[in-house]
Amino acid sequence: MIHLIEKYWLHITLLLLVSITTLSLWPAASLPNVPGTDKIHHFIAYAALMLPTALRQPKHWLLITFVFLTFSGVIELIQPYVNRYGEWLDMAANAFGLVCGFILAKLMVFFTDTIIRETS
């Protein structure tokens, strides 16, 4: 599975960016009733966004991470203009999601490599 994510990391990342943008900027009279808090949703979305990039770790991955964080801030600034609420705490949840997505990717690689070494 890690190999597939590494191979198609750019496609997955672009799909996630489009999904996050759509869900964040879609005008809504009221937010849907889904389990979890708004901050948890932000955290999960940005952890998922970071995961493919962190697994592949392209040449400028740190710059890409900064672009994700900047993108997050821009979304928060735009939201009030599309009948949504922009909050800086959402951006903090996004940033924490990016960090945890990176850590999760590193843990996945570590444990996958450990399992492969032990079975060889």
C-alpha positions as CSV (number, residue, x, y, z in Angstrom):
1,M,0.0,0.0,0.0
2,I,2.8,2.4,0.8
3,H,4.3,1.7,-2.6
4,L,1.1,2.7,-4.3
5,I,0.8,5.9,-2.3
6,E,4.4,6.8,-3.1
7,K,3.8,6.1,-6.8
8,Y,0.6,8.1,-7.1
9,W,1.4,10.7,-4.4
10,L,0.9,13.7,-6.6
11,H,-2.5,12.5,-7.9
12,I,-3.7,11.7,-4.4
13,T,-2.4,15.0,-3.1
14,L,-4.2,17.0,-5.9
15,L,-7.4,15.0,-5.3
16,L,-7.2,15.8,-1.6
17,L,-6.6,19.5,-2.3
18,V,-9.6,19.7,-4.5
19,S,-11.7,17.8,-1.9
20,I,-10.6,20.0,0.9
21,T,-11.1,23.2,-1.1
22,T,-14.6,22.1,-2.2
23,L,-15.7,21.0,1.3
24,S,-14.2,24.1,2.9
25,L,-15.7,26.7,0.5
26,W,-19.0,25.1,-0.4
27,P,-21.6,27.6,0.9
28,A,-23.8,26.0,3.5
29,A,-26.8,27.3,5.4
30,S,-25.8,25.0,8.2
31,L,-23.0,22.5,8.7
32,P,-24.0,18.9,8.4
33,N,-24.4,16.8,11.5
34,V,-21.4,14.4,11.4
35,P,-19.5,12.8,14.3
36,G,-16.5,14.6,15.7
37,T,-15.7,18.3,16.1
38,D,-14.8,20.8,13.4
39,K,-11.2,20.8,14.6
40,I,-11.0,17.0,14.4
41,H,-12.2,17.2,10.8
42,H,-9.6,19.8,10.0
43,F,-6.9,17.7,11.7
44,I,-7.8,14.6,9.7
45,A,-8.1,16.4,6.4
46,Y,-4.6,17.9,6.6
47,A,-3.0,14.8,8.1
48,A,-4.4,12.9,5.1
49,L,-3.1,15.7,2.8
50,M,0.4,15.5,4.2
51,L,0.7,11.7,4.2
52,P,1.4,11.1,0.5
53,T,3.9,13.9,0.3
54,A,5.6,12.7,3.5
55,L,5.8,9.1,2.2
56,R,7.2,10.1,-1.2
57,Q,9.3,13.0,0.2
58,P,10.0,14.7,-3.1
59,K,12.9,17.1,-3.4
60,H,11.1,20.2,-2.1
61,W,8.8,18.5,0.4
62,L,9.4,21.2,3.0
63,L,8.3,23.9,0.6
64,I,5.2,21.8,-0.3
65,T,4.4,21.6,3.4
66,F,4.6,25.4,3.7
67,V,2.3,25.7,0.7
68,F,-0.2,23.4,2.4
69,L,-0.1,25.6,5.5
70,T,-0.4,28.8,3.4
71,F,-3.3,27.2,1.5
72,S,-4.9,26.5,4.9
73,G,-4.7,30.1,5.9
74,V,-6.0,31.3,2.5
75,I,-9.0,29.0,2.9
76,E,-9.7,30.4,6.4
77,L,-9.6,34.0,4.9
78,I,-11.9,33.2,2.1
79,Q,-14.5,31.3,4.1
80,P,-16.4,34.3,5.5
81,Y,-17.1,35.4,1.9
82,V,-18.9,32.1,1.1
83,N,-21.2,32.0,4.1
84,R,-18.8,29.9,6.2
85,Y,-16.8,30.8,9.3
86,G,-13.0,31.2,9.1
87,E,-11.2,30.6,12.4
88,W,-7.5,30.7,13.2
89,L,-7.9,27.7,15.5
90,D,-8.9,25.8,12.4
91,M,-5.6,26.7,10.9
92,A,-3.9,25.5,14.1
93,A,-5.7,22.2,13.8
94,N,-4.6,22.1,10.1
95,A,-1.0,22.7,11.1
96,F,-1.1,20.0,13.8
97,G,-2.6,17.6,11.2
98,L,0.3,18.3,8.8
99,V,2.8,17.5,11.5
100,C,1.0,14.4,12.6
101,G,0.6,13.3,8.9
102,F,4.3,13.6,8.5
103,I,5.0,11.6,11.7
104,L,2.5,8.9,10.7
105,A,4.2,8.5,7.3
106,K,7.6,8.1,9.0
107,L,6.1,5.5,11.4
108,M,4.5,3.6,8.5
109,V,7.8,3.4,6.7
110,F,9.7,2.4,9.9
111,F,7.3,-0.4,10.8
112,T,7.0,-1.6,7.2
113,D,10.8,-1.8,6.9
114,T,11.0,-3.6,10.2
115,I,8.4,-6.2,9.2
116,I,10.2,-6.7,5.8
117,R,13.6,-7.2,7.6
118,E,12.1,-9.6,10.1
119,T,10.5,-11.8,7.4
120,S,13.5,-11.9,5.2
